[in-house]
């Protein structure tokens, strides 16, 4: 019997750990391969389905990530990270109402999950529900005032609401907290690139919000073991997720 034909959780665990290592090293496609191998041995592993979705998205196959997240949640409806990741995948597909519903499912289990709050704020903003978006982002920043992407998204939101002076302050705070925020293309006809989400740029010159300010999907820690049915809420941290 070859090593690859030997089934069972220990072997699946090894493949999951290998996938995690490849993903951490920047080889998302390699991680997809290892997670898929693990799932052939342990198709009931919710964590493995979640991590496959993350790796698919990171390897440029975002539309394929929705299915694995749904499989994870079919196995463990209390897997808050998979609810968040499914929301992000739906958001990338422009399905904002559905994304908000999934973020709410994650937040019902982990109320202070920063990425769920940040991305929910973005999705509400994309739908034009500005007052609701502001409430969500204020909740995020009240819990963790060092969350740079939250400040940047609030800057976008205030700019869209025509509150230019406060918007600029938010951009400045975001840039101060994280000078390496991703960079985005300016509005049509601008022909230039500015700091992520507008720090240092005039809000009046900005185009529609882009996905640059949102957090990406999250690998679940501890591959090779079952997650608890309900994740313990985390206290706010200084670094951003994703």
Buried (B, 14 or more C-beta within 10 A) or exposed (E): EEEEEEEEBEBBBBBBBBBBBBBEEEBBBBBBBBBBBBBEBBEEBBBBBBBBBBBBBBBEBBEBBBBBBBBBBEBBBBBBBBBBBBBBBBBBBEBBEBBBBBBEBBBEBBEBBBBBBBBBBBBBBBBEBBEBBBEBBBBBBEBBEBBBBBBBBBBBBBBBBEBEEBBBBBBBBBBEBBEEBBEBEBBEEEEEEBBBBBBEBEBEBBEEBBBBBBBBBBBBEEBBEEBEEBBEEEEBEEEBBB
